[in-house]
């Protein structure tokens, strides 16, 4: 795939801020849960770039192949916790919000497993990954997970030093 536009070159300061914000939001959640959410939203949106990236990161964090492969069928698979199921239901409801009002029942499930602060953190994470999906799909982006990870580490180090 050939990129139609390189967003970091076209709007470097905005994209660096978007990237920094996405790292901060991701860091506010359990890393394993964040990866499951990012993979599931990316599956729904059909973002090959983000599926590739986040399945790689999930494996690095110790996620099993079984749980990665079964993610699109999480409702039927017994390998997810109730907390993960609530997060995945919320992810699907918000990612598919134009398809109806399933977010009401998904939110009821979410409240039983997440504090109010965690609900906001998770909702921001879902918004961030949906945004990255649209950037990657819209501009035809494809990134090597190792290169992105190296760039993320550099951005995080600069943020700590500042």
Secondary structure, DSSP 8 states (H G I E B T S, - for coil): ---S--HHHHSHHHHHHHHHHHHHHHHTS-HHHHHHHHHHHHHHHT-HHHHHHHHHHHHHTT--HHHHHTGGGTTT-TTS-HHHHHHHHHHHHHHTGGG-STHHHHHHHHHTTS-HHHHHHHHHHHHHHHHHHHHHHHHT----HHHHHHHHHHHHHHHHH-
